[in-house]
Amino acid sequence: MKQTSWIKVAILISLFAVSSCREIKVKHKDNVAVYNHTLATILVEYASAVYLSDLTDLVTWTCSRCGDLTEGFEVIELVVDGFVGVAPNLNAIVIAFRGTQGNSIQNWIEDLYWKQLDLDYPDMPDAMVHHGFYSAYHDTTIQPGILKAIKRAKGLYGNIDIMITGHSMGGAMAAFCGLDLAVNYKIHNVQVVTFGQPRIGNTAFASRYSKLVPNTIRVTNNHDIVPHLPPYYPRLTQKTYHHFPREVWLYDDGFDTLIYPVEKVCDDSGEDPDCSRSVMGNSIWDHLEYYGVELGDRTEEGSCRIVMDPRVATYQVEDAEGNFILSRDDPSSSLVKMKTESRISSNFI
Ligand SMILES: *[C@@H]1O[C@H](CO)[C@@H](O)[C@H](O)[C@H]1NC(C)=O
């Protein structure tokens, strides 16, 4: 199996890697993204509302998750996995993408372990991404719909800022959208804020992305498993996935009854070892709620059925520097088996 042999190679190389190997840092200057808590708490409500599937309620912005901080939002266009509209309180066009829905989110997360860097990002030397993330946005119905809506919104409101958001897979789509607007349409007043987003490309991609869409905040929550995936292999600088900056990690500090929430603005490497990478990514619950706002859809049994395969968590190991990374010491165990037995309940969540 192709994937399995890649992992074997990966493990072999990491075994032989000399200890002086240094992590490649994503370099970029100026134009650093500034984290704005208020803005993040507004945008997370859009990322939450986009999961609701009643189109009428969305168009009229009367859904159960519409209102509150998003009151007065004017929907311009609904596309397959998102919407475009104008937020009067932000004086901006807001584009929101939804992630994987319902019960399939569990399989989606497990599949994230095996996603390959298999697509050269167009016109970007050395930059590689996973084709599934790329094509989710670069879809014949989604991308043109978004562009059409931006044009209409700008016709109505002028050249106002564009804010792109999304949760989980929707965060990956938001990133590709921001990049597309910057690269192919020279739109630069773009801000991207994602929640619980997986890694989408390699180090070269992350580096290019951070230069082209510098105003990007990638929020991660506590032990949310998804930002840990697909795995980051610090010693495989050429082969590994690599997050782009800037992460903001939400976690709880303190002890006993004195627990208080912290929002940590991370370094500009994209892979700050003192942020979410400093803990195990072993929670799906932490993936489904950001800033107290529920993400995902809770229809049917929904998230209540989500359990994690205990073996998945055992792939996480702590390296010599105290970072949690993912690796797999038994490449022979089959992927299919893991999937079929994935309903085993565990106490990891
Ligand atoms: C943060 O965002 C809010 C909402 O868009 C805005 O009103 C506020 O001015 C921003 N704060 C800063 C310091 O930019």
The ligand as a Gaussian input file, in Angstrom:
#p B3LYP/6-31G(d) Opt

LIG

0 1
 C      -11.803000      44.427000      16.974000
 O      -12.906000      44.092000      16.174000
 C      -14.084000      44.818000      16.484000
 C      -15.193000      44.237000      15.653000
 O      -14.880000      44.298000      14.299000
 C      -13.853000      46.295000      16.237000
 O      -15.015000      47.019000      16.562000
 C      -12.694000      46.773000      17.059000
 O      -12.387000      48.094000      16.737000
 C      -11.464000      45.901000      16.798000
 N      -10.423000      46.269000      17.719000
 C       -9.232000      46.617000      17.322000
 C       -8.245000      46.972000      18.387000
 O       -8.909000      46.655000      16.155000

